[in-house]
Amino acid sequence: MSSFSGGSRSPGRGHAANALGSGFRRKTGWACVALLAGISTAVPATAQTDDNVRIELTFTSDQLGRSKVSGLAHRPSLRDATLDDLVRVASISKLAVGVAVMRLVDKQALDLDRDVSLYLGWRLVHPRFPTQKITLRMLLSHQSGLRDDAGYFIPLDARLADLTADPEAWDSAHAPGAFFRYANVNYPVVAAVMEAATGRRFDRIMTEEVFDPLAIPACYNWSGCKTGAAKDAITLYRPDGSVARDDWVTEPDQCAYLTTSDGRCDLDAYLPGQNGSAFSPQGGLRISAGGLARLGQMLLNGGDGLLTPESFAELIRPQWRFDGSNGDDDKGYFTAFGLGVQRIEEADGRVWIGHPGEAYGLRAGLWVDRASGGGVVRISTGIAEGYPVGHCLDACP
């Protein structure tokens, strides 16, 4: 039985009220709704050129802008993709986790600077720097000292403590808090901390703290989405046409999350607070382009009532900024990072906040510019792993 897991494809990359529903649905081609300033209204209709999905959606703090949708959500059934279709958005998942953590900080269930071992009930420690605590602030901003070399997801009945006991899971050259290294494994640890602190499973925390309050149909590894939602998902295909993820039409009996070590799809075997990886917090979010836009509107609105002003400011401010030697910037891909929020700080002073996603043939990005009040969602599928990387800010492949 196959299972759904994973985050980015490499250790270095992730890689008012009209929020959702029928108002987001558009047919293939361009649809002009309420255009952002500076975008021409002379947008020609375009025909679908191939089966790969291409989605672009602009938005402001209270309305949608221009949208473009083309391609097939599922090729055998010839079903066109829409703005409502859920898709696995890879590392954009991390942004939503950061929001949920700050919700729990506001509720005083979590402290960003407390030793996470005190929540977990087991010791998370860097083997080269055993006296230094590791905090949620470090984990969310990729400064914990963890790296992906030992993996970042484990069977339902396994424990993160065993994974993090492997020296390969750690950057031996840098102490916690001293160096930025993008690592998916940070987020299963964050999920375990959230579970241990609240007594709730990660998927339920995300639904109750983020998706339900924002009226966004979304879930992690399909746990929490309405029955049958997976069959209407955008299937991710590789460039050769083979299925990478989420073909629930022709393979309806897949396991929606990670299996046990002996291959069982048995969520009762999951160990809340001990595992953290079953729902792929680093990359397993299923959400539509419209849902991402709603999440972006929350960012444009300074938390939208979901977060206190103080927590929102902490979420998006740079917890790390590259100074030439204090992190692995992945050849300029990372320049600044908040709490699950990537920052693109341009030379002219313009700042974009959000997150890119890159995995299983998908390239995507959710970005907002709070100064101008605009944002964009871009999603592309069928992209080769060797294709040049990018943030999907100005364009997606």
LOKE-944116 format. One line per 3 residues: number of its first residue (from 1); their letters; for each residue x, y, z of C-alpha. Coordinates in nm, 2 decimals. Layout:
REM LOKE-944116
NUM = a = X Y Z | ...
//
This chain:
REM LOKE-944116
1 = mss = 0.00 0.00 0.00 | 0.14 0.34 -0.09 | 0.14 0.63 0.14
4 = fsg = 0.17 1.01 0.11 | 0.46 1.19 0.26 | 0.75 1.42 0.19
7 = gsr = 0.81 1.79 0.16 | 1.04 1.96 -0.08 | 1.23 1.75 -0.33
10 = spg = 1.57 1.84 -0.19 | 1.71 1.94 0.15 | 1.76 2.30 0.03
13 = rgh = 1.41 2.40 -0.09 | 1.05 2.38 0.00 | 1.10 2.32 -0.28
16 = aan = -1.40 4.10 0.33 | -1.60 3.79 0.27 | -1.58 3.65 -0.08
19 = alg = -1.34 3.39 0.05 | -1.43 3.06 -0.10 | -1.69 2.85 -0.28
22 = sgf = -1.85 2.90 -0.61 | -1.71 3.26 -0.63 | -1.37 3.11 -0.68
25 = rrk = -1.47 2.87 -0.96 | -1.36 2.97 -1.31 | -1.35 2.79 -1.64
28 = tgw = -1.03 2.74 -1.84 | -0.89 3.06 -1.97 | -0.87 3.42 -1.83
31 = acv = -1.14 3.55 -1.60 | -1.13 3.92 -1.49 | -1.29 3.98 -1.16
34 = all = -1.17 4.28 -0.97 | -0.83 4.37 -1.11 | -0.53 4.49 -0.90
37 = agi = -0.40 4.83 -0.98 | -0.15 4.83 -1.26 | -0.29 4.51 -1.43
40 = sta = -0.43 4.56 -1.77 | -0.79 4.47 -1.83 | -0.71 4.37 -2.19
43 = vpa = -0.66 4.00 -2.12 | -0.72 3.78 -2.41 | -0.88 3.44 -2.38
46 = taq = -0.63 3.16 -2.42 | -0.68 2.80 -2.51 | -0.54 2.51 -2.31
49 = tdd = -0.21 2.42 -2.47 | -0.13 2.10 -2.28 | -0.25 1.88 -2.00
52 = nvr = -0.03 2.03 -1.72 | -0.21 2.25 -1.48 | -0.12 2.62 -1.48
55 = iel = -0.30 2.85 -1.23 | -0.25 3.21 -1.15 | -0.47 3.41 -0.92
58 = tft = -0.42 3.77 -0.79 | -0.60 3.92 -0.49 | -0.62 4.21 -0.26
61 = sdq = -0.71 4.21 0.11 | -1.08 4.19 0.04 | -1.13 4.07 -0.32
64 = lgr = -1.00 3.85 -0.59 | -0.82 3.98 -0.90 | -0.73 3.83 -1.23
67 = skv = -0.73 3.45 -1.26 | -0.59 3.21 -1.52 | -0.66 2.83 -1.51
70 = sgl = -0.56 2.57 -1.77 | -0.49 2.20 -1.78 | -0.64 1.88 -1.66
73 = ahr = -0.69 1.81 -1.29 | -0.71 1.44 -1.38 | -0.61 1.32 -1.73
76 = psl = -0.79 0.99 -1.77 | -1.12 1.16 -1.69 | -1.04 1.47 -1.89
79 = rda = -1.15 1.69 -1.60 | -1.05 2.05 -1.63 | -0.87 2.21 -1.33
82 = tld = -1.05 2.49 -1.14 | -0.96 2.73 -0.87 | -1.15 2.52 -0.62
85 = dlv = -0.96 2.20 -0.67 | -0.74 2.09 -0.38 | -0.37 2.03 -0.46
88 = rva = -0.07 1.93 -0.26 | 0.12 2.26 -0.23 | 0.44 2.12 -0.09
91 = sis = 0.64 2.35 0.14 | 0.37 2.63 0.14 | 0.24 2.39 0.41
94 = kla = 0.50 2.53 0.65 | 0.35 2.88 0.64 | 0.01 2.75 0.77
97 = vgv = 0.20 2.56 1.05 | 0.36 2.89 1.15 | 0.02 3.05 1.17
100 = avm = -0.11 2.77 1.39 | 0.18 2.79 1.62 | 0.12 3.16 1.67
103 = rlv = -0.24 3.09 1.74 | -0.13 2.86 2.02 | 0.12 3.12 2.14
106 = dkq = -0.17 3.37 2.17 | -0.36 3.11 2.37 | -0.05 3.07 2.60
109 = ald = -0.03 2.70 2.51 | 0.31 2.74 2.35 | 0.62 2.96 2.42
112 = ldr = 0.85 3.03 2.12 | 1.16 3.03 2.34 | 1.10 2.74 2.58
115 = dvs = 1.31 2.43 2.54 | 1.08 2.20 2.33 | 1.20 1.90 2.52
118 = lyl = 0.99 2.02 2.81 | 0.68 1.98 2.59 | 0.78 1.66 2.42
121 = gwr = 0.86 1.46 2.73 | 1.17 1.33 2.55 | 1.50 1.51 2.49
124 = lvh = 1.57 1.68 2.16 | 1.93 1.77 2.17 | 2.21 1.85 1.93
127 = prf = 2.48 1.58 1.99 | 2.76 1.83 1.95 | 2.60 2.10 2.17
130 = ptq = 2.41 1.90 2.43 | 2.37 2.19 2.68 | 2.20 2.42 2.44
133 = kit = 1.82 2.42 2.42 | 1.62 2.40 2.10 | 1.31 2.62 2.07
136 = lrm = 1.01 2.66 1.84 | 1.16 2.98 1.72 | 1.47 2.79 1.60
139 = lls = 1.26 2.51 1.44 | 1.02 2.74 1.26 | 1.30 2.95 1.12
142 = hqs = 1.53 2.66 1.02 | 1.80 2.75 1.28 | 1.77 2.44 1.51
145 = glr = 2.07 2.26 1.38 | 1.86 1.98 1.23 | 1.91 1.88 0.87
148 = dda = 1.74 1.63 0.63 | 2.02 1.38 0.58 | 1.86 1.12 0.81
151 = gyf = 1.52 1.17 0.66 | 1.21 1.36 0.78 | 0.92 1.12 0.79
154 = ipl = 0.88 0.80 0.97 | 0.61 0.52 1.00 | 0.30 0.58 1.20
157 = dar = 0.42 0.36 1.49 | 0.78 0.51 1.50 | 0.92 0.79 1.71
160 = lad = 1.10 1.11 1.62 | 1.33 1.06 1.91 | 1.49 0.77 1.73
163 = lta = 1.53 0.97 1.41 | 1.68 1.27 1.58 | 1.92 1.04 1.78
166 = dpe = 2.10 0.97 1.45 | 2.40 1.20 1.42 | 2.32 1.24 1.05
169 = awd = 2.01 1.44 1.15 | 2.23 1.72 1.27 | 2.46 1.99 1.13
172 = sah = 2.77 1.91 1.32 | 2.94 2.24 1.25 | 2.68 2.48 1.39
175 = apg = 2.51 2.51 1.73 | 2.13 2.56 1.76 | 2.04 2.92 1.68
178 = aff = 2.37 3.00 1.51 | 2.31 2.91 1.15 | 2.02 2.89 0.89
181 = rya = 1.98 2.56 0.71 | 1.65 2.49 0.54 | 1.53 2.14 0.66
184 = nvn = 1.20 1.98 0.63 | 1.26 1.77 0.94 | 1.20 2.08 1.16
187 = ypv = 0.83 2.07 1.09 | 0.75 1.71 1.21 | 0.92 1.82 1.53
190 = vaa = 0.71 2.13 1.55 | 0.39 1.92 1.49 | 0.49 1.69 1.77
193 = vme = 0.54 1.98 2.01 | 0.20 2.12 1.91 | 0.04 1.78 1.99
196 = aat = 0.23 1.73 2.32 | 0.13 2.08 2.44 | -0.24 2.06 2.35
199 = grr = -0.32 1.69 2.37 | -0.47 1.71 2.02 | -0.36 1.55 1.70
202 = fdr = -0.18 1.78 1.45 | -0.44 1.75 1.17 | -0.71 1.85 1.41
205 = imt = -0.51 2.14 1.55 | -0.47 2.28 1.19 | -0.84 2.25 1.12
208 = eev = -0.95 2.40 1.45 | -0.69 2.68 1.47 | -0.65 2.79 1.11
211 = fdp = -0.88 2.64 0.84 | -1.22 2.65 1.02 | -1.17 3.01 1.14
214 = lai = -1.07 3.13 0.79 | -1.34 2.91 0.62 | -1.08 2.74 0.41
217 = pac = -1.15 2.38 0.30 | -0.81 2.23 0.35 | -0.63 1.94 0.53
220 = ynw = -0.30 1.77 0.57 | -0.26 1.43 0.40 | -0.64 1.43 0.35
223 = sgc = -0.72 1.40 0.71 | -0.99 1.65 0.79 | -1.11 1.72 0.44
226 = ktg = -1.47 1.63 0.35 | -1.54 1.28 0.24 | -1.47 1.24 -0.13
229 = aak = -1.26 1.55 -0.16 | -0.96 1.36 -0.27 | -1.13 1.24 -0.59
232 = dai = -1.17 1.60 -0.70 | -0.80 1.68 -0.64 | -0.55 1.79 -0.89
235 = tly = -0.34 1.49 -0.96 | 0.04 1.56 -0.97 | 0.21 1.41 -1.27
238 = rpd = 0.58 1.38 -1.36 | 0.70 1.51 -1.69 | 0.68 1.16 -1.84
241 = gsv = 0.31 1.14 -1.75 | 0.34 0.90 -1.46 | 0.15 0.98 -1.14
244 = ard = 0.35 1.14 -0.86 | 0.07 1.20 -0.61 | -0.30 1.21 -0.56
247 = dwv = -0.46 0.99 -0.83 | -0.76 0.89 -0.61 | -0.98 0.82 -0.91
250 = tep = -0.80 0.52 -1.04 | -0.64 0.42 -0.71 | -0.91 0.49 -0.45
253 = dqc = -0.76 0.24 -0.19 | -0.44 0.43 -0.12 | -0.34 0.52 0.23
256 = ayl = -0.39 0.89 0.28 | -0.10 0.93 0.53 | 0.21 0.73 0.63
259 = tts = 0.17 0.36 0.70 | 0.30 0.17 1.00 | 0.64 0.00 0.98
262 = dgr = 0.47 -0.32 0.86 | 0.26 -0.14 0.59 | -0.07 -0.10 0.77
265 = cdl = -0.28 0.21 0.71 | -0.39 0.23 1.07 | -0.41 0.58 1.22
268 = day = -0.48 0.42 1.57 | -0.11 0.33 1.57 | -0.01 0.70 1.54
271 = lpg = 0.17 0.84 1.84 | 0.07 1.20 1.91 | 0.36 1.40 2.05
274 = qng = 0.60 1.13 1.96 | 0.58 1.11 1.58 | 0.47 1.43 1.42
277 = saf = 0.53 1.32 1.06 | 0.22 1.12 0.96 | 0.03 1.42 0.82
280 = spq = 0.34 1.57 0.65 | 0.34 1.91 0.82 | 0.64 2.01 0.60
283 = ggl = 0.46 1.95 0.27 | 0.13 1.76 0.29 | -0.12 2.05 0.29
286 = ris = -0.41 2.00 0.04 | -0.56 2.33 -0.04 | -0.71 2.51 -0.35
289 = agg = -0.57 2.82 -0.52 | -0.87 3.00 -0.37 | -0.79 2.87 -0.03
292 = lar = -0.43 3.00 -0.06 | -0.56 3.34 -0.16 | -0.77 3.34 0.15
295 = lgq = -0.46 3.26 0.35 | -0.28 3.54 0.17 | -0.57 3.78 0.26
298 = mll = -0.51 3.70 0.62 | -0.15 3.80 0.58 | -0.25 4.13 0.40
301 = ngg = -0.50 4.20 0.68 | -0.24 4.17 0.96 | -0.37 3.85 1.10
304 = dgl = -0.74 3.91 1.01 | -0.85 3.86 1.37 | -0.69 3.52 1.38
307 = ltp = -0.37 3.64 1.55 | -0.30 3.93 1.78 | -0.10 4.21 1.63
310 = esf = 0.20 4.11 1.84 | 0.19 3.75 1.72 | 0.14 3.85 1.36
313 = ael = 0.44 4.08 1.37 | 0.65 3.80 1.52 | 0.53 3.56 1.25
316 = irp = 0.64 3.77 0.95 | 0.95 3.96 1.09 | 1.29 3.83 0.99
319 = qwr = 1.41 3.58 1.25 | 1.71 3.53 1.02 | 1.86 3.74 0.75
322 = fdg = 2.16 3.63 0.54 | 2.47 3.83 0.62 | 2.71 3.63 0.40
325 = sng = 2.81 3.36 0.64 | 2.53 3.29 0.89 | 2.35 3.03 0.68
328 = ddd = 2.32 2.83 0.37 | 2.14 3.07 0.13 | 2.11 2.80 -0.14
331 = kgy = 2.28 3.03 -0.40 | 2.06 3.32 -0.32 | 1.73 3.13 -0.29
334 = fta = 1.70 3.22 0.08 | 1.78 3.57 0.21 | 1.55 3.61 0.51
337 = fgl = 1.30 3.40 0.70 | 1.04 3.44 0.96 | 0.83 3.17 1.15
340 = gvq = 0.74 2.95 0.86 | 0.73 3.26 0.64 | 0.99 3.32 0.37
343 = rie = 1.08 3.68 0.29 | 1.19 3.81 -0.04 | 1.35 4.15 0.03
346 = ead = 1.42 4.34 -0.30 | 1.68 4.60 -0.35 | 1.42 4.88 -0.39
349 = grv = 1.29 4.80 -0.05 | 0.98 4.60 -0.16 | 0.92 4.30 0.06
352 = wig = 0.72 3.99 -0.03 | 0.62 3.74 0.24 | 0.48 3.39 0.18
355 = hpg = 0.63 3.06 0.08 | 0.72 2.86 -0.23 | 0.65 2.50 -0.29
358 = eay = 0.84 2.24 -0.50 | 0.78 1.87 -0.50 | 0.65 1.58 -0.71
361 = glr = 0.64 1.79 -1.03 | 0.47 2.09 -0.87 | 0.60 2.44 -0.85
364 = agl = 0.39 2.69 -0.65 | 0.41 3.01 -0.46 | 0.19 3.22 -0.23
367 = wvd = 0.32 3.58 -0.20 | 0.19 3.91 -0.07 | 0.32 4.26 -0.07
370 = ras = 0.17 4.43 0.24 | 0.29 4.77 0.13 | 0.09 4.76 -0.20
373 = ggg = -0.19 4.55 -0.06 | -0.17 4.28 -0.33 | -0.09 3.92 -0.36
376 = vvr = -0.06 3.63 -0.60 | -0.10 3.25 -0.60 | 0.08 3.05 -0.88
379 = ist = 0.07 2.67 -0.93 | 0.23 2.47 -1.21 | 0.25 2.09 -1.25
382 = gia = 0.45 1.85 -1.46 | 0.78 2.03 -1.39 | 1.10 1.83 -1.42
385 = egy = 1.31 1.81 -1.10 | 1.61 1.95 -1.29 | 1.43 2.26 -1.41
388 = pvg = 1.59 2.58 -1.27 | 1.45 2.67 -0.93 | 1.24 2.98 -0.86
391 = hcl = 1.00 3.13 -0.61 | 0.70 3.14 -0.85 | 0.68 3.51 -0.76
394 = dac = 0.70 3.67 -1.10 | 0.62 3.35 -1.29 | 0.60 2.98 -1.25
397 = p = 0.75 2.74 -1.51
//
